[in-house]
């Protein structure tokens, strides 16, 4: 409970300045009266209760006001009705308006409110919407309600130089086209408002002169911003290695409590950076050589830090620099002559360091400050003993263990687009070779028709085999003479010839010799097979009839190797049997 009370008291002190002088005086009058009686006044209790509720709702991002819309009000469109709710909630959250800027925030004509600017809606040019709010230098005290998230078409939000306290509402994440956010010179407090990282179109961020504290998320330096002003707060952190990823043209981090190295990645900001001010922090390292890559920088200020070592020769690469300030550090060695010859250099401040050498050309600059160094023969230098003591200590830049420079490759996107056309281009070559694929077949048809002649030449031989098949029958008439010889009768009995001449003679005389006679005589398989094997290979339709003829021949000739043999045997046996009988 004690911790909660302390937190409330500190938050109370922060927001006290948000009240108008009259309200502050009345608050303290009540406080004095209460103190005399030893108890809190009703005014103090009410105030603390209000602030306690505000504090916890801030933490949960649910703070809001009760706004009732009069049914008699007529609005041009729903956008302006939402704007009315947002602005009326904000008006309720304003505790003091000494310039009466919000007095005319009445009625449905929100486009006529002071500090409110309307324009055609980006997605519907026929409708008006609230596009900007500018209450700069209004000295208004209060806080920002969550209802401001209803202003979804807001592009500009400027409230610098007021007395707003609390923090940025989480509902601001709905402002998807917010381009500029300026809440500088107010009483905002707490951690870095991370909701700004969720604003996709944000280009200009100004949080300076507030009471923000703690770390700054490194994601801030990856965001596509053009200007970052976070100076004069209480941020305390070490600059991350991705610091150089930021594409800003202006970045001001002065008067915080940054520490650690001056990142070498700063060299990656060469294309966009014009001004960088990092004065009055706790940066402790050597100045990286990559500083020389910042050829577009006009203002470079790292004064009032703890930078050590020599001023790098590469700093001569700051060809556009006009204001160069490295004062109040622990820099030593000789100042490079090339630095003082920079073409646009107007003011070079290097006082309060430990430089021991100064080229004469530096004395010709329009404005320079070389006081409190160790420069011989120059006025207002450090005591000799102090210079000797400092020079007796060696400075090793590697001892700071700063991250090395890693160039950012912004070119990857172009290479991705360049290869894509070649991926489409190869497709035509794939179609082009196709004609050669069809060209080879064209010569093949002529050779294919030539095989048919050899195919037709074999068929003539098959007719010749039949004579040998029928040739055996003539010899049977000759056997009768042996019938008259005794050996025949002794070998073949007449009874056997009468009973079954075929069964006795068929196996002995013809079956053994007939296959041997017919097989060699029949057209060889090798003659027909090659022909039939060549026929299917022919792709042309003109040779189809030939193939049909060949196939028929092959098929009809195949049985001739078997059937004629059996037929011949049967015929022969029939003839012999008849003769015998």
PyMOL commands that set and color helices and strands:
alter all, ss='L'
color gray80, all
select helices_A, chain A and resi 2-16+21-37+42-60+78-93+110-112+146-150+170-174+194-198+218-222+241-245+264-269+289-293+313-317+337-340+360-364+384-391+397-400+412-484+486-491+494-509+511-521+525-537+544-560+563-580
alter helices_A, ss='H'
color red, helices_A
select strands_A, chain A and resi 94-97+116-121+124-134+140-142+156-158+163-166+180-182+187-190+204-206+211-214+227-229+234-235+250-252+259-260+275-277+282-283+299-301+308-310+323-325+330-335+347-349+354-358+367-369
alter strands_A, ss='S'
color yellow, strands_A
deselect
rebuild
show_as cartoon
